Amino acid sequence: MYKKVIVIGGGPAGMISAGRTAELGADVILLEKMNKLGLKLSLTGKGKCNLTNTEPDISTFIEHYGKNGKFLINAFKRFFNKDLIKLFSTLDLKLKEESGGRIYPSSDNSWLVVDALKKYLRKSNVQVKLEHPVKELLHYKNKIGGVISNKGNFLCDAVIVATGGASYPQTGSEGDGYRFARQTGHKVTPLYPALVPLNIKFPIIPVPADAGIIGEQTIKELSGLKLKNVSLAAYNNDEKLAEEFGEFYFTDFGIDGSTALKLSSKIKEEIMETELRICIDLKPGLTTSQLHNRILKEIENNGKMNFNTLLKSLLPKQMIITFQKFCKIDGSKRIAEITKNERERIVNLLKSFQLTLTGTRPLSEAIITSGGVDLSQINQKTMESKIVSGLYFAGEVLDIDGNTGGYNLQAAFSTGYLAGESVSKKETNEKN
Ligand SMILES: Cc1cc2nc3c(=O)[nH]c(=O)nc-3n(C[C@H](O)[C@H](O)[C@H](O)COP(=O)(O)OP(=O)(O)OC[C@H]3O[C@@H](n4cnc5c(N)ncnc54)[C@H](O)[C@@H]3O)c2cc1C
């Protein structure tokens, strides 16, 4: 029987796994590097913490994690969104649902989620040791034996590594778990920033080709502009890599916001290799011919109107000057004088406003790390390593990354819960 379990990392995966193992009778010590638990958790959802999503169907839920989503089926079967919501209700945390099935604490205060998890730790008698960074794992003949921290060694029968990814290192998630995994003979798949803002090149690609160079000034003009209900597609030459629909905003360096972040996860590998093209469809609800007709109708009915006024009916104010530059059409020109070529240029730009994408912001600024401990070496029914007995991995340290919408936290909670429970089950099995 396992007598002692060490959990490394006091994030959502670590706290829930420690709570669950201890609740089932193990003697659990949680070692956290920082002077507080849940520092990254406190930043989530812009400080509101989007802790899960109400999507009811596991097979639809796992689509939000790309090709590795299948690995989560067992964890979700054991502990899914409704179980998490129930657990938080037993911990007196009130929750609310917002658009897209996103679940938040009713207070909009992520620290209350941390507090609820701390309550779970207290109720289950977990010993929490803050400012205890683990340096190394102790293992012998493919069996775990303990950990070495900067405050001494801890011997134990099982270790759960829940050290998170490598983004936002100021929260303590510096990628230590990848080192522990390698040190114990595991593979770590390449790490990429995911759900990360995207960099746009200065100058922006001129569109159309004769539009001249449109440079840094232009992006500064756009900075802060939020576009809603647009589609954002990424191309490598003529190959469409991914497309997302929704909203995003321009920054001083490029683009950010939910649609840009989602797109970043889908092009993470290609963007490391080469510059890509981003096409913004500013009018996804209208086909090219519908847009032509709309403009022709304006020309017919209000020929004296100038181009600038027409643009005001089609675009947000902050975008008009930039759009004019891209079009190379004078804003004071009467729309009745707009030529067929110019009209085509306007429609093309509305349907495909193109920018050059040079890369992503660094991993340190990513919402999540893509890549991690190779899933083929982890038993998906228990989260135990197939290489080192008694060693478990949970949360973002695994090669799992999901969409925005509460999917990453649900994965951390579900894998953490399953790991915690499996440690206890193994105790029982070994006892029998
Ligand atoms: C700005 C931001 C916003 C986000 N918003 C959302 C959101 O709204 N919804 C969502 O689903 N996801 C969100 N995420 C992602 C989510 O926060 C992570 O996926 C999740 O926190 C991963 O949980 P984890 O427990 O695996 O790791 P972490 O939360 O990273 O926790 C790991 C813990 O381990 C500790 N640790 C690391 N190394 C050691 C060591 N050697 N010894 C001891 N302790 C160690 C760290 O200090 C840390 O406390 C967001 C992420 C960021 C950065």
The ligand as an SDF file (V2000), in Angstrom:
LIG
                    3D

 53 58  0  0  0  0  0  0  0  0999 V2000
   -3.0280   34.3790  -18.8050 C   0  0  0  0  0  0  0  0  0  0  0  0
   -3.6460   32.9900  -18.8270 C   0  0  0  0  0  0  0  0  0  0  0  0
   -5.0100   32.8740  -18.8580 C   0  0  0  0  0  0  0  0  0  0  0  0
   -5.5910   31.5860  -18.9080 C   0  0  0  0  0  0  0  0  0  0  0  0
   -6.9390   31.4990  -18.8790 N   0  0  0  0  0  0  0  0  0  0  0  0
   -7.5210   30.2690  -18.9020 C   0  0  0  0  0  0  0  0  0  0  0  0
   -8.9250   30.1270  -18.7880 C   0  0  0  0  0  0  0  0  0  0  0  0
   -9.6570   31.1030  -18.5560 O   0  0  0  0  0  0  0  0  0  0  0  0
   -9.4460   28.8580  -18.8960 N   0  0  0  0  0  0  0  0  0  0  0  0
   -8.6630   27.7570  -19.0720 C   0  0  0  0  0  0  0  0  0  0  0  0
   -9.1870   26.6540  -19.1840 O   0  0  0  0  0  0  0  0  0  0  0  0
   -7.3110   27.8520  -19.1110 N   0  0  0  0  0  0  0  0  0  0  0  0
   -6.7320   29.0740  -19.0050 C   0  0  0  0  0  0  0  0  0  0  0  0
   -5.3560   29.1720  -19.0120 N   0  0  0  0  0  0  0  0  0  0  0  0
   -4.5430   27.9270  -19.0410 C   0  0  0  0  0  0  0  0  0  0  0  0
   -4.4850   27.3190  -17.6230 C   0  0  0  0  0  0  0  0  0  0  0  0
   -4.1260   28.3120  -16.7100 O   0  0  0  0  0  0  0  0  0  0  0  0
   -3.4680   26.1820  -17.5640 C   0  0  0  0  0  0  0  0  0  0  0  0
   -3.7350   25.2620  -18.5600 O   0  0  0  0  0  0  0  0  0  0  0  0
   -3.5330   25.5110  -16.1880 C   0  0  0  0  0  0  0  0  0  0  0  0
   -3.1980   26.4100  -15.1680 O   0  0  0  0  0  0  0  0  0  0  0  0
   -2.5990   24.2960  -16.1180 C   0  0  0  0  0  0  0  0  0  0  0  0
   -2.7050   23.7450  -14.8370 O   0  0  0  0  0  0  0  0  0  0  0  0
   -1.5070   22.8990  -14.2090 P   0  0  0  0  0  0  0  0  0  0  0  0
   -1.9270   22.6060  -12.8100 O   0  0  0  0  0  0  0  0  0  0  0  0
   -1.1620   21.8120  -15.0980 O   0  0  0  0  0  0  0  0  0  0  0  0
   -0.2610   23.8850  -14.2040 O   0  0  0  0  0  0  0  0  0  0  0  0
   -0.0230   25.3190  -13.5210 P   0  0  0  0  0  0  0  0  0  0  0  0
   -1.2830   26.0300  -13.2980 O   0  0  0  0  0  0  0  0  0  0  0  0
    0.9920   25.9570  -14.3840 O   0  0  0  0  0  0  0  0  0  0  0  0
    0.5820   24.9740  -12.1110 O   0  0  0  0  0  0  0  0  0  0  0  0
    1.8440   24.3760  -11.9710 C   0  0  0  0  0  0  0  0  0  0  0  0
    2.3540   24.6490  -10.5810 C   0  0  0  0  0  0  0  0  0  0  0  0
    3.5360   23.8870  -10.3600 O   0  0  0  0  0  0  0  0  0  0  0  0
    4.4670   24.6820   -9.6630 C   0  0  0  0  0  0  0  0  0  0  0  0
    5.8040   24.1470   -9.9570 N   0  0  0  0  0  0  0  0  0  0  0  0
    6.4460   24.1400  -11.1520 C   0  0  0  0  0  0  0  0  0  0  0  0
    7.6490   23.5580  -11.0340 N   0  0  0  0  0  0  0  0  0  0  0  0
    7.7710   23.1950   -9.7330 C   0  0  0  0  0  0  0  0  0  0  0  0
    8.8060   22.5680   -8.9940 C   0  0  0  0  0  0  0  0  0  0  0  0
    9.9600   22.2100   -9.5490 N   0  0  0  0  0  0  0  0  0  0  0  0
    8.6150   22.3470   -7.6740 N   0  0  0  0  0  0  0  0  0  0  0  0
    7.4450   22.7250   -7.0580 C   0  0  0  0  0  0  0  0  0  0  0  0
    6.4500   23.3460   -7.7240 N   0  0  0  0  0  0  0  0  0  0  0  0
    6.6140   23.5690   -9.0450 C   0  0  0  0  0  0  0  0  0  0  0  0
    4.2360   26.0560  -10.2150 C   0  0  0  0  0  0  0  0  0  0  0  0
    4.7560   27.0590   -9.3600 O   0  0  0  0  0  0  0  0  0  0  0  0
    2.7330   26.0960  -10.3480 C   0  0  0  0  0  0  0  0  0  0  0  0
    2.1160   26.5530   -9.1650 O   0  0  0  0  0  0  0  0  0  0  0  0
   -4.7670   30.4350  -18.9410 C   0  0  0  0  0  0  0  0  0  0  0  0
   -3.3820   30.5850  -18.9040 C   0  0  0  0  0  0  0  0  0  0  0  0
   -2.8140   31.8450  -18.8320 C   0  0  0  0  0  0  0  0  0  0  0  0
   -1.3180   31.9800  -18.7680 C   0  0  0  0  0  0  0  0  0  0  0  0
  1  2  1  0
  2  3  1  0
  2 52  2  0
  3  4  2  0
  4  5  1  0
  4 50  1  0
  5  6  2  0
  6  7  1  0
  6 13  1  0
  7  8  2  0
  7  9  1  0
  9 10  1  0
 10 11  2  0
 10 12  1  0
 12 13  2  0
 13 14  1  0
 14 15  1  0
 14 50  1  0
 15 16  1  0
 16 17  1  0
 16 18  1  0
 18 19  1  0
 18 20  1  0
 20 21  1  0
 20 22  1  0
 22 23  1  0
 23 24  1  0
 24 25  2  0
 24 26  1  0
 24 27  1  0
 27 28  1  0
 28 29  2  0
 28 30  1  0
 28 31  1  0
 31 32  1  0
 32 33  1  0
 33 34  1  0
 33 48  1  0
 34 35  1  0
 35 36  1  0
 35 46  1  0
 36 37  1  0
 36 45  1  0
 37 38  2  0
 38 39  1  0
 39 40  1  0
 39 45  2  0
 40 41  1  0
 40 42  2  0
 42 43  1  0
 43 44  2  0
 44 45  1  0
 46 47  1  0
 46 48  1  0
 48 49  1  0
 50 51  2  0
 51 52  1  0
 52 53  1  0
M  END
$$$$
